[in-house]
């Protein structure tokens, strides 16, 4: 019923972009069409959709299920999976494919179809995990920010423990660039409240000895960006759908180095 209600609400949505077509946000924060430079001492990244594309495997699975007759929107399919089922795995209450079979059964797939999906998907999922790569310009930009003296941290709003998020960043060969990695995931719900997000960001700033006014939060989630603004931190969005007031929008990830690095020394000196 949850999926059906969500589908009815989204009947007028435009189709989800195919793999490789997900846009970064673009905005003209100034009259010249370029974001204003920010004087910062630290940057906190909400990693999914910012440092890496966390949807490749689920998009592949969605395409397979669609060919088998499922009708849905990708956004709804992925959201129900992430909010209602993925936490069972992260809390070790069930293994991955047992949980996936529960989800697909709720969508009307037969046991024979589930066997077919699992047979096709097991090796493909491992392949996506083992061959995960950072999004374009991510490592080079993070290295530039680090060399400029900025404190770099990860505050994960997704359903991952600290250990799981660290392992993922290590596979992406990015973990060495961060001063701290924190996940707000500690309970059975994978969707944090606004209070959870505000608290997690505040704790991450405190651990890095940063004041909110000298910190930027980079995220692809509206809720995380709103939490950043409520604390007085700068909000930087990297998803064209996630526009909020007083947020800076990036055309490309490497724009971060042009936006922040030139002012890092001024912030430290001040």
Phi, psi and omega in degrees: 000322178301316181294319181296317179297318180295323179295319179297324179291337188249018183300332183266004181292151173285155181301148177289137179300150176288168178305133179090356182250008181291124184274150162275157182288152173227141183201154173253095182284345176231170181297334181280353180090006180242142178299147177288146178291146182244133176270106189228157173248344182205156179228133176248130183250130168268105205290321187295128182081355179246304179270332181208160175270107182274011186250000189300312180295315182294327176293319177299314179298317179300318179296319177298313181295325178295321177293336179272003173111359179286137174247120179195171168261141182302317183302318180290315179303312182291322183294316179298318178300312185290326185270326187255338187240317183303324179301331179298326179285313183294333175269006177060033175271346178197157177275173190300307188285331172300316180293318178299321179295323175300315181296311183292329174298321179295339179268359175101007179284144181276163177305321179295319177294322178298319178298319180295316179296315181295319179298320181283330190267337186300309182289326181292321178297315178300321180297316178297318180295314185288332184254019179300141180228151174297155173294162184305139174073002188293305185296316181300319181291318178298321178296320179296317179296319180295317179296331180283356176096008179281144173279127182245129181223161174244131172233105190271124178267356181272177186279065180228141171282169177303316182295318180294320180291321178298316179298320179295316179293328176294319176297327178279356182059043179239345188301328183291347184271353186251140177282334180205147178230120185227138174240137179276001185283115180214003183221184186285346179265133180267356182252105185289149171283167177299323178296320177302313183293317178299315180297317181296317179295319179297319179293321179295318177298316181297320180296329179265004180057046180248143169272150183302320184291347178249018185236143171245145175244124182252123185207160172255009182246131179301316184299320180292319179296320178294322178297320178299315181294325180294335177274347184094009177274159175286141178249126180237118184259144177233033177215123186297341179276346188255065181265126174231160178298146176062027175254147174266132182254137180259137172282319176218158184298323183291350175295340177303319182293327177284332184281327191243317193303318186296342182253358184297317181296322179296320180295315181296319182292327182286000000 
